[in-house]
Amino acid sequence: MDEFWVFGYGSLMWNPGFEFLERAEARVHGYRRSLCVRSFVHRGTRDNPGLVLGLDRGGACRGMAFRISPEKWDEVIDYLRARELVTNVYLERRVRLQFVGGRRVEAVSYIVDRDHEQYAGSLDAVEAAQVVNVAKGQSGPNDAYVFNTLAHLKQMGIRDHWLEQVAGEVERLRAA
């Protein structure tokens, strides 16, 4: 492997937690950003799970790619595994990224395991909003997670129409 890239689609985009040589917007095809992971701790409880992001099959996802220096490869992969594989709801996979301009590279990313108990499946925006609106965990309310994610995506110039719909439905529920 000549280069080591990491693809982030959620908090990793604005809070990677590791050193990198280069950061660039990239797109992965065949996967989409989705609130498809039940959160039993940080944004919900086992009795009232919240929803957090996963990279699920279908569509495409804009995110951030990070190029790691060769001397940091082991350190970064160890860090990512400790961060992302706590409950094993994600699978470490190599994905093909495309940068603006067409350049393509392989990157490590974390894809939701559809066989894991925390996989919530494909929810529509209304279903996701109903969960997000009432769930709360150790890291705070689930809706704060969604609104914070959208704010960061907006700062990066990345639109996620589905997540925006979820937020809109949460606001509608609050107003009702």
PyMOL commands that set and color helices and strands:
alter all, ss='L'
color gray80, all
select helices_A, chain A and resi 11-13+70-84+125-134+142-155+161-175
alter helices_A, ss='H'
color red, helices_A
select strands_A, chain A and resi 4-8+22-39+50-68+90-99+104-112+136-137+140-141
alter strands_A, ss='S'
color yellow, strands_A
deselect
rebuild
show_as cartoon
